[in-house]
Structure formats: structure tokens, C-alpha cells
Amino acid sequence: QKVAFDFAAREMAPNMAEWDQKELFPVDVMRKAAQLGFGGVYIQTDVGGSGLSRLDTSVIFEALATGCTSTTAYISIHNMCAWMIDSFGNEEQRHKFCPPLCTMEKFASYCLTEPGSGSDAASLLTSAKKQGDHYILNGSKAFISGAGESDIYVVMCRTGGPGPKGISCIVVEKGTPGLSFGKKEKKVGWNSQPTRAVIFEDCAVPVANRIGSEGQGFLIAVRGLNGGRINIASCSLGCCPRLCHPHPRPPQCPEAVWRASGQ
């Protein structure tokens, strides 16, 4: 916790306003965070993760969010993507994708929401039709954090019939022909992480990039979100002291009084 607090105070808080105003994606600072183990907090150690618990993760993200909630929220999404590959991928996939994600040499985005399916995610329409040893993806995802900047896209798409059992999870790598991005969304906050649509037009992805079995995608998506919601809640909790006290504690004000006034 102290390491995360110190990093947030030293590397994030002094730059937070500039990142937001200029809409900067702080790659270098996030890679510094990864050197402390924050790129794969609850990822297994054999693929470069820190191997910490969900409770540890919550404490770390709360602490980091005191420096920049927006950037920490992206780091939490990146961790969630890495965890999904680590937990449901085979050994080859784990050792291919997880090490560069844990160092944040590569960044990850989670692709579930679509223009026509938000809360009812099981009705998603992005299709993945198998042709030989590839899936051909067509469709789009909306409001994807990190889109356009991330290198790895964990995509929920329809390989079967309607409903949750027809959904599979496929990793699409940046640079794959047929993968493109919409314009960067204008937001009232959280501008240190870009938000764009992710578009698939006859995008051919190897079958080897499917995480888990066909039809397991919705389960993987929900399992990821179960932890992701805790992560985002921790980020929100971490920014609360700054909302209560947007300015540093005056030297003449005792710490106990300052904290009590915020509460």
C-alpha cells in the first residue's frame, strides 16, 4: 500500500491535471508502475505477474487512484484483461500474451459493449465465423477504454447461436488487417485514457487466439467483470479524499482534524 501511495504522489498526482487537459495517455508512467508489479497485480508469477490476492489488488488500486483515478482505472482494466487470459487461456496463450502485459510493454482493452447492447451484453452482434484456421470477425464495439492505443483486444463475439452460450472470447492483436478504430470520444473527464469504437471488417484472427472453448466467452466476460467492478469501486474510493479536500492540508491544521473534516 505504501509503495502504491508513494508512486501515486510522486509520479501521478503532479501530472494528473495535465494528462486530463491535454488528453495524454501516460505510457511511460504506467510502465514505471509495471516495474513495481502493478501491470499484473493478480496474475500468476510464472508469466510475470505479482501473484497477489484480490484484496491486495483493491488496496493497491485505491492507493494509486489518489494520484490519478482515470489512469488507475485503465490500469485496472488492463489487469482484468491479463487475468482473463491467465485464468482461461492455455499455456501457450498465457506465456505469449501475459508477460508483455505484466511489464506493460503491451497494453490491453476489454471489448464487450456494443452500440446496441450495453447492459444486455448477451445480445451482442459482433460475429466470428470460422473459416479454416481463422475466425472472420465483423461488427463493432463501443466506448472501449484504451482503444487505438492498446495492443491487445480481448473481444467477446458471437461464434454460435443467440444468447450467452453463443459467445466466445478471442484475442485480437493491434495491426491485424480489418481492425480499425473510431474517432476519440470527447469526455468530461477520465481523459488520460482514450475511448473509441473498435471496428472489425472481415478481420481474420487465428483460431489459436480463442481463449477457452467456443461458447465460454460470456462466462469469461462475467467472471472478469466480477473482479473489474471491485477494481473500479476501489478507484472511486481512492479519489474521494481529493474530492473532499482538493487542496493539500494547511500546515497549521492537525492531521486528525483534516481527516475528520473530510469525513
C-alpha positions as CSV (number, residue, x, y, z in Angstrom):
1,Q,0.0,0.0,0.0
2,K,2.8,2.4,0.9
3,V,4.6,1.7,-2.4
4,A,1.4,2.5,-4.3
5,F,0.7,5.6,-2.3
6,D,4.2,6.9,-2.8
7,F,4.2,6.2,-6.5
8,A,0.8,8.0,-6.9
9,A,2.1,11.0,-5.0
10,R,5.4,11.1,-6.9
11,E,4.5,10.1,-10.5
12,M,0.8,10.6,-10.9
13,A,-0.7,13.4,-8.8
14,P,1.7,16.1,-10.2
15,N,0.8,15.2,-13.8
16,M,-2.9,14.4,-13.4
17,A,-4.3,17.8,-14.4
18,E,-2.0,18.0,-17.5
19,W,-2.9,14.5,-18.6
20,D,-6.6,15.3,-18.4
21,Q,-6.4,18.7,-20.0
22,K,-4.2,17.6,-22.9
23,E,-5.8,14.1,-23.2
24,L,-2.4,12.4,-22.7
25,F,-2.1,8.6,-22.3
26,P,0.8,8.3,-19.9
27,V,2.6,5.2,-21.3
28,D,5.9,5.9,-19.6
29,V,4.4,6.4,-16.1
30,M,2.3,3.2,-16.5
31,R,5.4,1.3,-17.4
32,K,7.1,2.6,-14.3
33,A,4.1,1.3,-12.3
34,A,4.5,-2.1,-14.0
35,Q,8.1,-2.2,-12.7
36,L,6.6,-2.2,-9.2
37,G,4.4,-5.1,-10.1
38,F,1.2,-3.2,-10.9
39,G,0.9,-4.3,-14.5
40,G,-0.2,-7.8,-13.5
41,V,-1.2,-7.5,-9.8
42,Y,-3.2,-10.7,-9.6
43,I,-1.6,-12.6,-12.4
44,Q,0.3,-15.8,-11.7
45,T,4.0,-15.4,-11.1
46,D,5.1,-17.9,-13.8
47,V,4.1,-15.5,-16.5
48,G,5.5,-12.4,-14.9
49,G,2.6,-11.4,-12.6
50,S,2.8,-10.4,-8.9
51,G,0.5,-13.2,-7.7
52,L,-1.3,-11.1,-5.2
53,S,-4.8,-11.5,-3.9
54,R,-8.0,-9.6,-4.8
55,L,-7.8,-7.8,-1.5
56,D,-4.2,-6.8,-2.2
57,T,-5.4,-5.6,-5.6
58,S,-8.2,-3.5,-4.2
59,V,-5.8,-1.8,-1.7
60,I,-3.3,-1.1,-4.4
61,F,-5.8,0.5,-6.9
62,E,-7.4,2.6,-4.1
63,A,-3.9,3.9,-3.3
64,L,-2.9,4.6,-6.9
65,A,-6.2,6.4,-7.6
66,T,-5.2,9.0,-5.1
67,G,-2.8,10.2,-7.7
68,C,-5.0,9.8,-10.9
69,T,-8.3,7.9,-10.9
70,S,-8.5,7.9,-14.7
71,T,-5.1,6.3,-15.2
72,T,-5.6,3.8,-12.4
73,A,-9.0,2.8,-13.8
74,Y,-7.3,2.0,-17.1
75,I,-4.6,0.0,-15.3
76,S,-7.4,-1.9,-13.6
77,I,-9.0,-2.8,-17.0
78,H,-5.6,-3.8,-18.3
79,N,-5.1,-6.1,-15.3
80,M,-8.6,-7.6,-15.8
81,C,-7.8,-8.5,-19.4
82,A,-4.5,-10.1,-18.4
83,W,-6.3,-12.1,-15.7
84,M,-8.8,-13.4,-18.2
85,I,-6.0,-14.7,-20.4
86,D,-4.1,-16.0,-17.4
87,S,-7.1,-17.8,-16.0
88,F,-8.8,-19.2,-19.1
89,G,-6.1,-19.4,-21.7
90,N,-3.9,-22.4,-22.4
91,E,-0.2,-22.5,-21.5
92,E,0.9,-21.3,-24.9
93,Q,-1.5,-18.3,-24.8
94,R,-0.6,-17.5,-21.2
95,H,3.1,-17.4,-22.0
96,K,2.6,-15.5,-25.2
97,F,0.3,-12.7,-24.0
98,C,0.8,-12.3,-20.3
99,P,4.5,-11.4,-19.9
100,P,4.4,-8.3,-22.1
101,L,1.1,-7.3,-20.5
102,C,2.6,-7.6,-17.0
103,T,5.5,-5.3,-17.9
104,M,3.1,-3.1,-19.8
105,E,5.3,-3.4,-22.9
106,K,1.9,-4.0,-24.4
107,F,-1.5,-2.6,-23.2
108,A,-4.9,-4.4,-23.2
109,S,-8.5,-3.4,-23.7
110,Y,-11.7,-5.2,-22.9
111,C,-14.3,-5.3,-25.7
112,L,-17.8,-6.3,-24.7
113,T,-20.1,-3.3,-25.1
114,E,-21.7,-2.6,-28.5
115,P,-23.8,0.3,-29.8
116,G,-26.9,-1.9,-29.5
117,S,-26.0,-4.0,-26.4
118,G,-24.8,-2.4,-23.2
119,S,-26.5,-3.8,-20.1
120,D,-27.9,-6.7,-22.1
121,A,-24.4,-7.9,-23.2
122,A,-25.7,-11.4,-24.1
123,S,-27.4,-9.9,-27.1
124,L,-24.2,-8.7,-28.7
125,L,-24.0,-9.0,-32.5
126,T,-20.3,-8.9,-33.4
127,S,-19.8,-12.1,-35.3
128,A,-16.9,-14.5,-35.7
129,K,-17.3,-17.1,-38.4
130,K,-14.8,-19.9,-38.6
131,Q,-13.0,-20.3,-41.9
132,G,-10.3,-22.9,-41.8
133,D,-7.9,-22.0,-39.0
134,H,-9.2,-18.4,-38.7
135,Y,-12.2,-16.6,-37.4
136,I,-13.5,-13.8,-39.6
137,L,-14.8,-11.0,-37.3
138,N,-17.4,-8.4,-38.3
139,G,-19.1,-5.8,-36.1
140,S,-18.1,-3.1,-33.7
141,K,-17.6,-2.3,-30.0
142,A,-18.4,1.0,-28.4
143,F,-16.9,3.1,-25.6
144,I,-13.7,0.9,-25.3
145,S,-11.1,2.3,-22.9
146,G,-7.7,2.4,-24.4
147,A,-8.9,1.7,-27.9
148,G,-6.5,2.8,-30.5
149,E,-3.6,2.8,-28.1
150,S,-3.8,-0.7,-26.7
151,D,-2.0,-3.6,-28.4
152,I,-4.3,-6.5,-27.2
153,Y,-8.1,-6.5,-27.5
154,V,-10.0,-9.2,-25.5
155,V,-13.1,-9.4,-27.7
156,M,-16.5,-11.0,-26.9
157,C,-18.1,-12.1,-30.2
158,R,-20.7,-14.5,-31.5
159,T,-19.5,-17.8,-32.8
160,G,-22.8,-19.6,-32.3
161,G,-26.5,-19.0,-31.9
162,P,-28.3,-16.3,-29.9
163,G,-27.9,-15.8,-26.2
164,P,-24.9,-16.1,-23.9
165,K,-24.0,-19.7,-25.0
166,G,-23.2,-18.5,-28.5
167,I,-20.5,-16.1,-27.3
168,S,-16.7,-16.8,-27.4
169,C,-13.7,-14.8,-26.3
170,I,-11.0,-14.0,-28.9
171,V,-7.8,-12.0,-28.6
172,V,-7.3,-9.6,-31.5
173,E,-3.9,-8.0,-31.8
174,K,-3.3,-4.4,-33.0
175,G,-2.3,-4.3,-36.6
176,T,-4.5,-7.2,-37.7
177,P,-6.0,-6.4,-41.1
178,G,-9.6,-5.4,-40.8
179,L,-9.2,-3.9,-37.3
180,S,-9.8,-0.2,-37.1
181,F,-10.9,2.4,-34.6
182,G,-13.4,5.3,-34.4
183,K,-12.7,8.9,-33.5
184,K,-11.6,9.6,-29.9
185,E,-14.6,10.4,-27.8
186,K,-14.9,13.8,-26.2
187,K,-15.5,13.3,-22.5
188,V,-16.0,15.5,-19.4
189,G,-13.3,13.6,-17.5
190,W,-11.1,10.5,-17.5
191,N,-9.2,11.9,-20.4
192,S,-5.9,10.2,-19.6
193,Q,-7.4,7.1,-21.2
194,P,-8.7,7.4,-24.7
195,T,-12.2,6.0,-25.5
196,R,-13.0,4.9,-29.1
197,A,-15.1,2.4,-31.0
198,V,-13.4,-0.8,-32.1
199,I,-14.4,-1.9,-35.6
200,F,-14.0,-5.3,-37.3
201,E,-14.4,-5.6,-41.0
202,D,-13.6,-9.1,-42.3
203,C,-10.9,-9.2,-39.6
204,A,-9.2,-12.6,-39.8
205,V,-7.9,-13.8,-36.4
206,P,-6.2,-17.2,-35.8
207,V,-8.4,-19.8,-34.1
208,A,-5.4,-20.2,-31.8
209,N,-6.3,-16.8,-30.3
210,R,-9.6,-18.0,-28.9
211,I,-9.5,-18.0,-25.1
212,G,-11.3,-21.0,-23.6
213,S,-13.7,-23.1,-25.6
214,E,-16.4,-21.9,-28.1
215,G,-19.4,-20.7,-26.1
216,Q,-17.4,-20.0,-23.0
217,G,-17.0,-16.3,-23.8
218,F,-19.9,-14.9,-21.8
219,L,-18.8,-16.8,-18.7
220,I,-15.3,-15.4,-19.1
221,A,-16.7,-11.9,-19.6
222,V,-18.8,-12.0,-16.5
223,R,-16.0,-13.5,-14.4
224,G,-13.8,-10.7,-15.5
225,L,-16.4,-8.1,-14.6
226,N,-16.9,-9.6,-11.2
227,G,-13.4,-8.5,-10.2
228,G,-13.5,-5.5,-12.5
229,R,-16.3,-3.9,-10.6
230,I,-14.4,-4.2,-7.3
231,N,-11.4,-2.7,-9.0
232,I,-13.4,0.3,-10.3
233,A,-15.0,0.7,-6.9
234,S,-11.6,0.8,-5.3
235,C,-10.5,3.5,-7.8
236,S,-13.6,5.6,-6.9
237,L,-12.9,5.2,-3.2
238,G,-9.3,6.3,-3.8
239,C,-10.3,9.6,-5.3
240,C,-12.8,10.5,-2.5
241,P,-10.2,12.2,-0.2
242,R,-9.3,14.5,-3.1
243,L,-12.9,15.4,-3.7
244,C,-13.3,16.2,0.0
245,H,-10.0,18.1,0.1
246,P,-8.9,19.2,-3.3
247,H,-6.0,21.2,-1.8
248,P,-3.2,20.0,0.4
249,R,-3.6,20.1,4.2
250,P,-2.6,23.5,5.6
251,P,0.4,23.1,7.9
252,Q,-1.4,24.7,10.8
253,C,-4.3,22.1,10.6
254,P,-3.7,18.9,12.6
255,E,-3.9,15.7,10.5
256,A,-6.7,14.3,12.7
257,V,-8.8,17.5,12.2
258,W,-8.2,17.5,8.5
259,R,-9.3,13.9,8.1
260,A,-12.4,14.4,10.3
261,S,-13.5,17.4,8.3
262,G,-13.3,15.3,5.1
263,Q,-15.3,12.5,6.6
